[in-house]
Amino acid sequence: MPDYKIAVLEGDGIGPEVTREAVKVLKKVARLTDGLNLSFENHAVGAAEYLANGNPLPESAFEACEKSDAVLLGAMGLPDVRWPDGKEMTPQIDLRERLDLYFGKRPIYLFHESDSPLKGYRAGEIDFVIVRENTEGLFSARLSQTRSDDEVHDVMRITRHASERIITAAFELATDRRNKVTLVDKANVLPSMVFFRQVFDEIAAKYPSVETDRVYVDAASLYLVQSPETFDVLVTENMFGDILSDLAAGLIGGLGVAPSGDIGDSCGVFQPSHGSAPTIAGQGIANPIATILSAAEMLHWLGSEQSITAAGRIEAATRMALADPANRTSDMGGKLSTAQMGDSICQKMEQSA
């Protein structure tokens, strides 16, 4: 009988509000799923924790993440709380790097035609996953000190080890979906991307049944808007994945419905793709869907029959709740509060149980 211990990092801004709804949904689905036991342990992490105690990622919280079966994260960082060098605090990136969470999974799914700015797409016709390499790329320069008064260098780091494992993960994911992988790179300009493409070609040869495509990142931005239905799994470098994930979220209603998972070989951190949105924090209007769907991704990743069943229940209930265009928070043109949106999904699960 699965008994999972979940570390909950509510974080900053709207993080506590949306995480609270995800935990509510998880508790409800656990009650509806025979043999699934979930326990939750909260830990303070983020900019507010830095202001209170001087460390945005306390070692006790990090160790709790290591020891837990999975981590549910709300949102981290506040624009006005920065390190002395001017960068925002990003403990979520620290977690990725310290836990080697190399597989950034960003699912994109259209729940209702009214949610997309694109015309003519019905529910489910936009359905793809961006697979983002999480541990190197251009982000690898974020802690470097290569600067002077007149010049700063950021370095794009691409290694064979990291490239092989993220590209393999993309192909494995595609075999469970529609058997297509698109490489997104900038191999016409950057030597690092030429190498990334070389590794992609080597891995692709091991998956002859999977269709492949190779697209430059600027063209990919165009094609995602013109013909998003042609994509299944896209695999790309860290920075490119960061940017394209936000563009893709715009196709389905915004970051409020865009979940994500940062996954390693032995640990997974699941969080909404959006930030802490401090301008609306405490108003009870934040959209919890992305966090709730991230919780479903977490249950899929945990991998037991019971957790996978529970994940399916959350996803089905979300589709049922969003089938009514009026059943939305204000960011998507509705009038529901954060808590009401969470309650709606719980009610749909109850009705279909």
TILUM-134590 format. One record per residue (C-alpha): residue number from 1; x, y, z. Coordinates in steps of 0.1 Angstrom, whole numbers, plus 5000, padded with zeros to 4 digits. Layout:
<recs>
<rec><nr>NUM</nr><x>X</x><y>Y</y><z>Z</z></rec>
...
</recs>
This chain:
<recs>
<rec><nr>1</nr><x>5000</x><y>5000</y><z>5000</z></rec>
<rec><nr>2</nr><x>5017</x><y>5033</y><z>4989</z></rec>
<rec><nr>3</nr><x>5024</x><y>5057</y><z>5016</z></rec>
<rec><nr>4</nr><x>5040</x><y>5089</y><z>5002</z></rec>
<rec><nr>5</nr><x>5056</x><y>5117</y><z>5022</z></rec>
<rec><nr>6</nr><x>5053</x><y>5150</y><z>5003</z></rec>
<rec><nr>7</nr><x>5075</x><y>5180</y><z>5012</z></rec>
<rec><nr>8</nr><x>5054</x><y>5212</y><z>5006</z></rec>
<rec><nr>9</nr><x>5073</x><y>5244</y><z>4998</z></rec>
<rec><nr>10</nr><x>5046</x><y>5271</y><z>4996</z></rec>
<rec><nr>11</nr><x>5071</x><y>5300</y><z>4990</z></rec>
<rec><nr>12</nr><x>5063</x><y>5336</y><z>4982</z></rec>
<rec><nr>13</nr><x>5035</x><y>5357</y><z>4968</z></rec>
<rec><nr>14</nr><x>5006</x><y>5336</y><z>4956</z></rec>
<rec><nr>15</nr><x>5025</x><y>5304</y><z>4963</z></rec>
<rec><nr>16</nr><x>5008</x><y>5296</y><z>4996</z></rec>
<rec><nr>17</nr><x>4973</x><y>5303</y><z>4981</z></rec>
<rec><nr>18</nr><x>4977</x><y>5280</y><z>4950</z></rec>
<rec><nr>19</nr><x>4996</x><y>5254</y><z>4970</z></rec>
<rec><nr>20</nr><x>4968</x><y>5252</y><z>4996</z></rec>
<rec><nr>21</nr><x>4943</x><y>5243</y><z>4968</z></rec>
<rec><nr>22</nr><x>4966</x><y>5217</y><z>4954</z></rec>
<rec><nr>23</nr><x>4970</x><y>5201</y><z>4988</z></rec>
<rec><nr>24</nr><x>4932</x><y>5202</y><z>4992</z></rec>
<rec><nr>25</nr><x>4927</x><y>5184</y><z>4959</z></rec>
<rec><nr>26</nr><x>4954</x><y>5158</y><z>4968</z></rec>
<rec><nr>27</nr><x>4938</x><y>5151</y><z>5002</z></rec>
<rec><nr>28</nr><x>4904</x><y>5147</y><z>4984</z></rec>
<rec><nr>29</nr><x>4918</x><y>5123</y><z>4957</z></rec>
<rec><nr>30</nr><x>4936</x><y>5103</y><z>4984</z></rec>
<rec><nr>31</nr><x>4903</x><y>5097</y><z>5002</z></rec>
<rec><nr>32</nr><x>4887</x><y>5086</y><z>4969</z></rec>
<rec><nr>33</nr><x>4915</x><y>5062</y><z>4959</z></rec>
<rec><nr>34</nr><x>4918</x><y>5030</y><z>4978</z></rec>
<rec><nr>35</nr><x>4952</x><y>5023</y><z>4991</z></rec>
<rec><nr>36</nr><x>4967</x><y>5057</y><z>4985</z></rec>
<rec><nr>37</nr><x>4981</x><y>5075</y><z>5016</z></rec>
<rec><nr>38</nr><x>4996</x><y>5110</y><z>5014</z></rec>
<rec><nr>39</nr><x>5012</x><y>5129</y><z>5042</z></rec>
<rec><nr>40</nr><x>5024</x><y>5165</y><z>5039</z></rec>
<rec><nr>41</nr><x>5051</x><y>5184</y><z>5057</z></rec>
<rec><nr>42</nr><x>5055</x><y>5222</y><z>5051</z></rec>
<rec><nr>43</nr><x>5089</x><y>5239</y><z>5049</z></rec>
<rec><nr>44</nr><x>5097</x><y>5277</y><z>5047</z></rec>
<rec><nr>45</nr><x>5117</x><y>5285</y><z>5015</z></rec>
<rec><nr>46</nr><x>5119</x><y>5316</y><z>4994</z></rec>
<rec><nr>47</nr><x>5125</x><y>5353</y><z>4996</z></rec>
<rec><nr>48</nr><x>5103</x><y>5357</y><z>5027</z></rec>
<rec><nr>49</nr><x>5124</x><y>5331</y><z>5044</z></rec>
<rec><nr>50</nr><x>5155</x><y>5350</y><z>5034</z></rec>
<rec><nr>51</nr><x>5141</x><y>5382</y><z>5049</z></rec>
<rec><nr>52</nr><x>5132</x><y>5364</y><z>5081</z></rec>
<rec><nr>53</nr><x>5163</x><y>5342</y><z>5087</z></rec>
<rec><nr>54</nr><x>5189</x><y>5351</y><z>5060</z></rec>
<rec><nr>55</nr><x>5187</x><y>5320</y><z>5038</z></rec>
<rec><nr>56</nr><x>5162</x><y>5314</y><z>5010</z></rec>
<rec><nr>57</nr><x>5169</x><y>5276</y><z>5010</z></rec>
<rec><nr>58</nr><x>5176</x><y>5265</y><z>5046</z></rec>
<rec><nr>59</nr><x>5196</x><y>5233</y><z>5049</z></rec>
<rec><nr>60</nr><x>5168</x><y>5217</y><z>5069</z></rec>
<rec><nr>61</nr><x>5143</x><y>5223</y><z>5041</z></rec>
<rec><nr>62</nr><x>5168</x><y>5209</y><z>5015</z></rec>
<rec><nr>63</nr><x>5173</x><y>5178</y><z>5035</z></rec>
<rec><nr>64</nr><x>5136</x><y>5173</y><z>5039</z></rec>
<rec><nr>65</nr><x>5132</x><y>5175</y><z>5001</z></rec>
<rec><nr>66</nr><x>5159</x><y>5148</y><z>4998</z></rec>
<rec><nr>67</nr><x>5142</x><y>5125</y><z>5022</z></rec>
<rec><nr>68</nr><x>5106</x><y>5130</y><z>5009</z></rec>
<rec><nr>69</nr><x>5090</x><y>5109</y><z>4981</z></rec>
<rec><nr>70</nr><x>5083</x><y>5141</y><z>4962</z></rec>
<rec><nr>71</nr><x>5082</x><y>5179</y><z>4965</z></rec>
<rec><nr>72</nr><x>5052</x><y>5202</y><z>4958</z></rec>
<rec><nr>73</nr><x>5064</x><y>5238</y><z>4953</z></rec>
<rec><nr>74</nr><x>5043</x><y>5269</y><z>4951</z></rec>
<rec><nr>75</nr><x>5063</x><y>5299</y><z>4938</z></rec>
<rec><nr>76</nr><x>5096</x><y>5314</y><z>4948</z></rec>
<rec><nr>77</nr><x>5111</x><y>5349</y><z>4948</z></rec>
<rec><nr>78</nr><x>5100</x><y>5385</y><z>4951</z></rec>
<rec><nr>79</nr><x>5112</x><y>5411</y><z>4926</z></rec>
<rec><nr>80</nr><x>5124</x><y>5435</y><z>4953</z></rec>
<rec><nr>81</nr><x>5143</x><y>5409</y><z>4973</z></rec>
<rec><nr>82</nr><x>5177</x><y>5404</y><z>4956</z></rec>
<rec><nr>83</nr><x>5212</x><y>5393</y><z>4962</z></rec>
<rec><nr>84</nr><x>5239</x><y>5421</y><z>4964</z></rec>
<rec><nr>85</nr><x>5248</x><y>5415</y><z>4928</z></rec>
<rec><nr>86</nr><x>5213</x><y>5424</y><z>4917</z></rec>
<rec><nr>87</nr><x>5200</x><y>5389</y><z>4908</z></rec>
<rec><nr>88</nr><x>5167</x><y>5376</y><z>4922</z></rec>
<rec><nr>89</nr><x>5167</x><y>5348</y><z>4947</z></rec>
<rec><nr>90</nr><x>5158</x><y>5315</y><z>4929</z></rec>
<rec><nr>91</nr><x>5159</x><y>5287</y><z>4954</z></rec>
<rec><nr>92</nr><x>5139</x><y>5266</y><z>4929</z></rec>
<rec><nr>93</nr><x>5168</x><y>5267</y><z>4906</z></rec>
<rec><nr>94</nr><x>5192</x><y>5258</y><z>4935</z></rec>
<rec><nr>95</nr><x>5170</x><y>5227</y><z>4941</z></rec>
<rec><nr>96</nr><x>5172</x><y>5217</y><z>4904</z></rec>
<rec><nr>97</nr><x>5209</x><y>5219</y><z>4904</z></rec>
<rec><nr>98</nr><x>5216</x><y>5204</y><z>4939</z></rec>
<rec><nr>99</nr><x>5192</x><y>5175</y><z>4933</z></rec>
<rec><nr>100</nr><x>5202</x><y>5171</y><z>4897</z></rec>
<rec><nr>101</nr><x>5167</x><y>5175</y><z>4884</z></rec>
<rec><nr>102</nr><x>5177</x><y>5175</y><z>4848</z></rec>
<rec><nr>103</nr><x>5143</x><y>5167</y><z>4832</z></rec>
<rec><nr>104</nr><x>5122</x><y>5198</y><z>4830</z></rec>
<rec><nr>105</nr><x>5087</x><y>5187</y><z>4819</z></rec>
<rec><nr>106</nr><x>5063</x><y>5214</y><z>4807</z></rec>
<rec><nr>107</nr><x>5029</x><y>5199</y><z>4795</z></rec>
<rec><nr>108</nr><x>5008</x><y>5221</y><z>4773</z></rec>
<rec><nr>109</nr><x>4971</x><y>5212</y><z>4769</z></rec>
<rec><nr>110</nr><x>4941</x><y>5232</y><z>4757</z></rec>
<rec><nr>111</nr><x>4911</x><y>5226</y><z>4779</z></rec>
<rec><nr>112</nr><x>4885</x><y>5247</y><z>4761</z></rec>
<rec><nr>113</nr><x>4885</x><y>5266</y><z>4728</z></rec>
<rec><nr>114</nr><x>4877</x><y>5299</y><z>4745</z></rec>
<rec><nr>115</nr><x>4909</x><y>5298</y><z>4764</z></rec>
<rec><nr>116</nr><x>4932</x><y>5301</y><z>4734</z></rec>
<rec><nr>117</nr><x>4939</x><y>5333</y><z>4715</z></rec>
<rec><nr>118</nr><x>4942</x><y>5311</y><z>4684</z></rec>
<rec><nr>119</nr><x>4911</x><y>5306</y><z>4663</z></rec>
<rec><nr>120</nr><x>4897</x><y>5272</y><z>4654</z></rec>
<rec><nr>121</nr><x>4913</x><y>5250</y><z>4680</z></rec>
<rec><nr>122</nr><x>4890</x><y>5227</y><z>4701</z></rec>
<rec><nr>123</nr><x>4898</x><y>5212</y><z>4735</z></rec>
<rec><nr>124</nr><x>4927</x><y>5187</y><z>4732</z></rec>
<rec><nr>125</nr><x>4938</x><y>5198</y><z>4698</z></rec>
<rec><nr>126</nr><x>4968</x><y>5216</y><z>4713</z></rec>
<rec><nr>127</nr><x>4986</x><y>5189</y><z>4733</z></rec>
<rec><nr>128</nr><x>5024</x><y>5188</y><z>4735</z></rec>
<rec><nr>129</nr><x>5052</x><y>5187</y><z>4761</z></rec>
<rec><nr>130</nr><x>5083</x><y>5209</y><z>4762</z></rec>
<rec><nr>131</nr><x>5112</x><y>5189</y><z>4776</z></rec>
<rec><nr>132</nr><x>5138</x><y>5214</y><z>4790</z></rec>
<rec><nr>133</nr><x>5173</x><y>5205</y><z>4800</z></rec>
<rec><nr>134</nr><x>5175</x><y>5219</y><z>4835</z></rec>
<rec><nr>135</nr><x>5210</x><y>5218</y><z>4848</z></rec>
<rec><nr>136</nr><x>5233</x><y>5236</y><z>4823</z></rec>
<rec><nr>137</nr><x>5229</x><y>5255</y><z>4790</z></rec>
<rec><nr>138</nr><x>5230</x><y>5293</y><z>4794</z></rec>
<rec><nr>139</nr><x>5217</x><y>5291</y><z>4830</z></rec>
<rec><nr>140</nr><x>5250</x><y>5275</y><z>4839</z></rec>
<rec><nr>141</nr><x>5266</x><y>5310</y><z>4839</z></rec>
<rec><nr>142</nr><x>5243</x><y>5323</y><z>4866</z></rec>
<rec><nr>143</nr><x>5268</x><y>5319</y><z>4894</z></rec>
<rec><nr>144</nr><x>5298</x><y>5330</y><z>4875</z></rec>
<rec><nr>145</nr><x>5320</x><y>5359</y><z>4884</z></rec>
<rec><nr>146</nr><x>5332</x><y>5367</y><z>4849</z></rec>
<rec><nr>147</nr><x>5325</x><y>5405</y><z>4849</z></rec>
<rec><nr>148</nr><x>5343</x><y>5438</y><z>4850</z></rec>
<rec><nr>149</nr><x>5331</x><y>5473</y><z>4849</z></rec>
<rec><nr>150</nr><x>5329</x><y>5472</y><z>4812</z></rec>
<rec><nr>151</nr><x>5320</x><y>5436</y><z>4803</z></rec>
<rec><nr>152</nr><x>5301</x><y>5405</y><z>4814</z></rec>
<rec><nr>153</nr><x>5303</x><y>5370</y><z>4800</z></rec>
<rec><nr>154</nr><x>5276</x><y>5344</y><z>4801</z></rec>
<rec><nr>155</nr><x>5287</x><y>5309</y><z>4789</z></rec>
<rec><nr>156</nr><x>5264</x><y>5283</y><z>4772</z></rec>
<rec><nr>157</nr><x>5276</x><y>5250</y><z>4786</z></rec>
<rec><nr>158</nr><x>5265</x><y>5218</y><z>4768</z></rec>
<rec><nr>159</nr><x>5279</x><y>5185</y><z>4778</z></rec>
<rec><nr>160</nr><x>5274</x><y>5150</y><z>4763</z></rec>
<rec><nr>161</nr><x>5263</x><y>5136</y><z>4796</z></rec>
<rec><nr>162</nr><x>5235</x><y>5161</y><z>4801</z></rec>
<rec><nr>163</nr><x>5225</x><y>5161</y><z>4765</z></rec>
<rec><nr>164</nr><x>5222</x><y>5123</y><z>4762</z></rec>
<rec><nr>165</nr><x>5200</x><y>5120</y><z>4793</z></rec>
<rec><nr>166</nr><x>5176</x><y>5148</y><z>4784</z></rec>
<rec><nr>167</nr><x>5172</x><y>5137</y><z>4748</z></rec>
<rec><nr>168</nr><x>5167</x><y>5101</y><z>4758</z></rec>
<rec><nr>169</nr><x>5140</x><y>5112</y><z>4783</z></rec>
<rec><nr>170</nr><x>5123</x><y>5131</y><z>4755</z></rec>
<rec><nr>171</nr><x>5123</x><y>5100</y><z>4732</z></rec>
<rec><nr>172</nr><x>5110</x><y>5078</y><z>4761</z></rec>
<rec><nr>173</nr><x>5082</x><y>5103</y><z>4767</z></rec>
<rec><nr>174</nr><x>5073</x><y>5103</y><z>4730</z></rec>
<rec><nr>175</nr><x>5069</x><y>5066</y><z>4729</z></rec>
<rec><nr>176</nr><x>5041</x><y>5070</y><z>4755</z></rec>
<rec><nr>177</nr><x>5025</x><y>5097</y><z>4735</z></rec>
<rec><nr>178</nr><x>5024</x><y>5102</y><z>4697</z></rec>
<rec><nr>179</nr><x>5059</x><y>5091</y><z>4687</z></rec>
<rec><nr>180</nr><x>5073</x><y>5124</y><z>4676</z></rec>
<rec><nr>181</nr><x>5102</x><y>5144</y><z>4689</z></rec>
<rec><nr>182</nr><x>5112</x><y>5179</y><z>4677</z></rec>
<rec><nr>183</nr><x>5147</x><y>5192</y><z>4685</z></rec>
<rec><nr>184</nr><x>5147</x><y>5230</y><z>4691</z></rec>
<rec><nr>185</nr><x>5182</x><y>5245</y><z>4689</z></rec>
<rec><nr>186</nr><x>5202</x><y>5273</y><z>4672</z></rec>
<rec><nr>187</nr><x>5227</x><y>5250</y><z>4653</z></rec>
<rec><nr>188</nr><x>5230</x><y>5274</y><z>4624</z></rec>
<rec><nr>189</nr><x>5249</x><y>5299</y><z>4647</z></rec>
<rec><nr>190</nr><x>5261</x><y>5284</y><z>4680</z></rec>
<rec><nr>191</nr><x>5288</x><y>5256</y><z>4681</z></rec>
<rec><nr>192</nr><x>5272</x><y>5244</y><z>4714</z></rec>
<rec><nr>193</nr><x>5239</x><y>5238</y><z>4695</z></rec>
<rec><nr>194</nr><x>5257</x><y>5220</y><z>4667</z></rec>
<rec><nr>195</nr><x>5270</x><y>5196</y><z>4693</z></rec>
<rec><nr>196</nr><x>5235</x><y>5193</y><z>4709</z></rec>
<rec><nr>197</nr><x>5221</x><y>5184</y><z>4675</z></rec>
<rec><nr>198</nr><x>5248</x><y>5158</y><z>4670</z></rec>
<rec><nr>199</nr><x>5239</x><y>5141</y><z>4702</z></rec>
<rec><nr>200</nr><x>5202</x><y>5143</y><z>4692</z></rec>
<rec><nr>201</nr><x>5210</x><y>5125</y><z>4660</z></rec>
<rec><nr>202</nr><x>5229</x><y>5098</y><z>4678</z></rec>
<rec><nr>203</nr><x>5200</x><y>5092</y><z>4702</z></rec>
<rec><nr>204</nr><x>5174</x><y>5094</y><z>4674</z></rec>
<rec><nr>205</nr><x>5190</x><y>5065</y><z>4656</z></rec>
<rec><nr>206</nr><x>5182</x><y>5043</y><z>4686</z></rec>
<rec><nr>207</nr><x>5144</x><y>5051</y><z>4682</z></rec>
<rec><nr>208</nr><x>5136</x><y>5043</y><z>4646</z></rec>
<rec><nr>209</nr><x>5099</x><y>5042</y><z>4652</z></rec>
<rec><nr>210</nr><x>5098</x><y>5078</y><z>4665</z></rec>
<rec><nr>211</nr><x>5094</x><y>5106</y><z>4640</z></rec>
<rec><nr>212</nr><x>5119</x><y>5134</y><z>4644</z></rec>
<rec><nr>213</nr><x>5122</x><y>5170</y><z>4633</z></rec>
<rec><nr>214</nr><x>5149</x><y>5197</y><z>4638</z></rec>
<rec><nr>215</nr><x>5138</x><y>5233</y><z>4642</z></rec>
<rec><nr>216</nr><x>5157</x><y>5265</y><z>4650</z></rec>
<rec><nr>217</nr><x>5144</x><y>5282</y><z>4681</z></rec>
<rec><nr>218</nr><x>5133</x><y>5314</y><z>4663</z></rec>
<rec><nr>219</nr><x>5113</x><y>5293</y><z>4638</z></rec>
<rec><nr>220</nr><x>5099</x><y>5272</y><z>4666</z></rec>
<rec><nr>221</nr><x>5084</x><y>5304</y><z>4681</z></rec>
<rec><nr>222</nr><x>5066</x><y>5310</y><z>4648</z></rec>
<rec><nr>223</nr><x>5054</x><y>5274</y><z>4643</z></rec>
<rec><nr>224</nr><x>5041</x><y>5271</y><z>4679</z></rec>
<rec><nr>225</nr><x>5017</x><y>5300</y><z>4671</z></rec>
<rec><nr>226</nr><x>5009</x><y>5290</y><z>4635</z></rec>
<rec><nr>227</nr><x>5005</x><y>5252</y><z>4639</z></rec>
<rec><nr>228</nr><x>5008</x><y>5240</y><z>4675</z></rec>
<rec><nr>229</nr><x>4989</x><y>5209</y><z>4667</z></rec>
<rec><nr>230</nr><x>5019</x><y>5195</y><z>4648</z></rec>
<rec><nr>231</nr><x>5040</x><y>5192</y><z>4679</z></rec>
<rec><nr>232</nr><x>5042</x><y>5163</y><z>4704</z></rec>
<rec><nr>233</nr><x>5074</x><y>5164</y><z>4724</z></rec>
<rec><nr>234</nr><x>5099</x><y>5192</y><z>4720</z></rec>
<rec><nr>235</nr><x>5134</x><y>5190</y><z>4735</z></rec>
<rec><nr>236</nr><x>5156</x><y>5219</y><z>4740</z></rec>
<rec><nr>237</nr><x>5183</x><y>5238</y><z>4760</z></rec>
<rec><nr>238</nr><x>5176</x><y>5254</y><z>4794</z></rec>
<rec><nr>239</nr><x>5171</x><y>5291</y><z>4783</z></rec>
<rec><nr>240</nr><x>5152</x><y>5282</y><z>4751</z></rec>
<rec><nr>241</nr><x>5129</x><y>5259</y><z>4771</z></rec>
<rec><nr>242</nr><x>5123</x><y>5287</y><z>4797</z></rec>
<rec><nr>243</nr><x>5112</x><y>5311</y><z>4770</z></rec>
<rec><nr>244</nr><x>5092</x><y>5287</y><z>4749</z></rec>
<rec><nr>245</nr><x>5073</x><y>5274</y><z>4779</z></rec>
<rec><nr>246</nr><x>5058</x><y>5308</y><z>4785</z></rec>
<rec><nr>247</nr><x>5049</x><y>5313</y><z>4749</z></rec>
<rec><nr>248</nr><x>5033</x><y>5279</y><z>4748</z></rec>
<rec><nr>249</nr><x>5013</x><y>5287</y><z>4780</z></rec>
<rec><nr>250</nr><x>4999</x><y>5317</y><z>4761</z></rec>
<rec><nr>251</nr><x>4983</x><y>5293</y><z>4736</z></rec>
<rec><nr>252</nr><x>4961</x><y>5276</y><z>4762</z></rec>
<rec><nr>253</nr><x>4950</x><y>5304</y><z>4785</z></rec>
<rec><nr>254</nr><x>4982</x><y>5315</y><z>4803</z></rec>
<rec><nr>255</nr><x>5006</x><y>5304</y><z>4830</z></rec>
<rec><nr>256</nr><x>4977</x><y>5298</y><z>4854</z></rec>
<rec><nr>257</nr><x>4970</x><y>5265</y><z>4836</z></rec>
<rec><nr>258</nr><x>5006</x><y>5255</y><z>4828</z></rec>
<rec><nr>259</nr><x>5020</x><y>5228</y><z>4852</z></rec>
<rec><nr>260</nr><x>5056</x><y>5216</y><z>4853</z></rec>
<rec><nr>261</nr><x>5078</x><y>5190</y><z>4869</z></rec>
<rec><nr>262</nr><x>5116</x><y>5191</y><z>4875</z></rec>
<rec><nr>263</nr><x>5126</x><y>5155</y><z>4876</z></rec>
<rec><nr>264</nr><x>5158</x><y>5136</y><z>4884</z></rec>
<rec><nr>265</nr><x>5166</x><y>5099</y><z>4887</z></rec>
<rec><nr>266</nr><x>5156</x><y>5098</y><z>4924</z></rec>
<rec><nr>267</nr><x>5137</x><y>5130</y><z>4931</z></rec>
<rec><nr>268</nr><x>5110</x><y>5152</y><z>4916</z></rec>
<rec><nr>269</nr><x>5099</x><y>5188</y><z>4923</z></rec>
<rec><nr>270</nr><x>5065</x><y>5198</y><z>4909</z></rec>
<rec><nr>271</nr><x>5053</x><y>5234</y><z>4906</z></rec>
<rec><nr>272</nr><x>5033</x><y>5257</y><z>4884</z></rec>
<rec><nr>273</nr><x>5051</x><y>5274</y><z>4856</z></rec>
<rec><nr>274</nr><x>5041</x><y>5309</y><z>4869</z></rec>
<rec><nr>275</nr><x>5060</x><y>5330</y><z>4893</z></rec>
<rec><nr>276</nr><x>5050</x><y>5345</y><z>4927</z></rec>
<rec><nr>277</nr><x>5028</x><y>5373</y><z>4913</z></rec>
<rec><nr>278</nr><x>5031</x><y>5395</y><z>4944</z></rec>
<rec><nr>279</nr><x>5008</x><y>5422</y><z>4930</z></rec>
<rec><nr>280</nr><x>4978</x><y>5399</y><z>4935</z></rec>
<rec><nr>281</nr><x>4990</x><y>5380</y><z>4966</z></rec>
<rec><nr>282</nr><x>4965</x><y>5377</y><z>4994</z></rec>
<rec><nr>283</nr><x>4935</x><y>5387</y><z>4972</z></rec>
<rec><nr>284</nr><x>4923</x><y>5351</y><z>4967</z></rec>
<rec><nr>285</nr><x>4921</x><y>5355</y><z>4930</z></rec>
<rec><nr>286</nr><x>4952</x><y>5335</y><z>4918</z></rec>
<rec><nr>287</nr><x>4945</x><y>5306</y><z>4895</z></rec>
<rec><nr>288</nr><x>4954</x><y>5273</y><z>4912</z></rec>
<rec><nr>289</nr><x>4950</x><y>5251</y><z>4882</z></rec>
<rec><nr>290</nr><x>4987</x><y>5250</y><z>4872</z></rec>
<rec><nr>291</nr><x>4996</x><y>5239</y><z>4908</z></rec>
<rec><nr>292</nr><x>4968</x><y>5213</y><z>4909</z></rec>
<rec><nr>293</nr><x>4979</x><y>5198</y><z>4876</z></rec>
<rec><nr>294</nr><x>5015</x><y>5199</y><z>4888</z></rec>
<rec><nr>295</nr><x>5003</x><y>5178</y><z>4917</z></rec>
<rec><nr>296</nr><x>4988</x><y>5154</y><z>4892</z></rec>
<rec><nr>297</nr><x>5021</x><y>5152</y><z>4874</z></rec>
<rec><nr>298</nr><x>5037</x><y>5144</y><z>4908</z></rec>
<rec><nr>299</nr><x>5013</x><y>5115</y><z>4913</z></rec>
<rec><nr>300</nr><x>5021</x><y>5101</y><z>4878</z></rec>
<rec><nr>301</nr><x>5058</x><y>5103</y><z>4885</z></rec>
<rec><nr>302</nr><x>5054</x><y>5085</y><z>4918</z></rec>
<rec><nr>303</nr><x>5044</x><y>5056</y><z>4896</z></rec>
<rec><nr>304</nr><x>5022</x><y>5032</y><z>4917</z></rec>
<rec><nr>305</nr><x>4989</x><y>5020</y><z>4904</z></rec>
<rec><nr>306</nr><x>4971</x><y>5040</y><z>4930</z></rec>
<rec><nr>307</nr><x>4990</x><y>5072</y><z>4924</z></rec>
<rec><nr>308</nr><x>4985</x><y>5070</y><z>4886</z></rec>
<rec><nr>309</nr><x>4948</x><y>5063</y><z>4891</z></rec>
<rec><nr>310</nr><x>4946</x><y>5094</y><z>4914</z></rec>
<rec><nr>311</nr><x>4965</x><y>5115</y><z>4888</z></rec>
<rec><nr>312</nr><x>4940</x><y>5105</y><z>4862</z></rec>
<rec><nr>313</nr><x>4911</x><y>5115</y><z>4885</z></rec>
<rec><nr>314</nr><x>4925</x><y>5150</y><z>4891</z></rec>
<rec><nr>315</nr><x>4931</x><y>5155</y><z>4853</z></rec>
<rec><nr>316</nr><x>4896</x><y>5143</y><z>4844</z></rec>
<rec><nr>317</nr><x>4880</x><y>5165</y><z>4871</z></rec>
<rec><nr>318</nr><x>4900</x><y>5195</y><z>4858</z></rec>
<rec><nr>319</nr><x>4887</x><y>5188</y><z>4823</z></rec>
<rec><nr>320</nr><x>4852</x><y>5186</y><z>4836</z></rec>
<rec><nr>321</nr><x>4855</x><y>5218</y><z>4856</z></rec>
<rec><nr>322</nr><x>4869</x><y>5237</y><z>4827</z></rec>
<rec><nr>323</nr><x>4844</x><y>5224</y><z>4802</z></rec>
<rec><nr>324</nr><x>4822</x><y>5254</y><z>4814</z></rec>
<rec><nr>325</nr><x>4839</x><y>5286</y><z>4801</z></rec>
<rec><nr>326</nr><x>4824</x><y>5305</y><z>4830</z></rec>
<rec><nr>327</nr><x>4842</x><y>5282</y><z>4855</z></rec>
<rec><nr>328</nr><x>4874</x><y>5303</y><z>4857</z></rec>
<rec><nr>329</nr><x>4894</x><y>5326</y><z>4879</z></rec>
<rec><nr>330</nr><x>4897</x><y>5362</y><z>4868</z></rec>
<rec><nr>331</nr><x>4930</x><y>5357</y><z>4848</z></rec>
<rec><nr>332</nr><x>4909</x><y>5337</y><z>4824</z></rec>
<rec><nr>333</nr><x>4879</x><y>5359</y><z>4823</z></rec>
<rec><nr>334</nr><x>4859</x><y>5342</y><z>4852</z></rec>
<rec><nr>335</nr><x>4848</x><y>5352</y><z>4886</z></rec>
<rec><nr>336</nr><x>4858</x><y>5323</y><z>4908</z></rec>
<rec><nr>337</nr><x>4881</x><y>5328</y><z>4937</z></rec>
<rec><nr>338</nr><x>4912</x><y>5306</y><z>4942</z></rec>
<rec><nr>339</nr><x>4894</x><y>5285</y><z>4968</z></rec>
<rec><nr>340</nr><x>4863</x><y>5282</y><z>4946</z></rec>
<rec><nr>341</nr><x>4883</x><y>5269</y><z>4917</z></rec>
<rec><nr>342</nr><x>4899</x><y>5242</y><z>4940</z></rec>
<rec><nr>343</nr><x>4865</x><y>5233</y><z>4954</z></rec>
<rec><nr>344</nr><x>4851</x><y>5229</y><z>4918</z></rec>
<rec><nr>345</nr><x>4877</x><y>5203</y><z>4910</z></rec>
<rec><nr>346</nr><x>4871</x><y>5185</y><z>4943</z></rec>
<rec><nr>347</nr><x>4834</x><y>5184</y><z>4935</z></rec>
<rec><nr>348</nr><x>4839</x><y>5170</y><z>4900</z></rec>
<rec><nr>349</nr><x>4861</x><y>5142</y><z>4915</z></rec>
<rec><nr>350</nr><x>4834</x><y>5135</y><z>4941</z></rec>
<rec><nr>351</nr><x>4807</x><y>5133</y><z>4914</z></rec>
<rec><nr>352</nr><x>4827</x><y>5110</y><z>4891</z></rec>
<rec><nr>353</nr><x>4840</x><y>5087</y><z>4919</z></rec>
</recs>
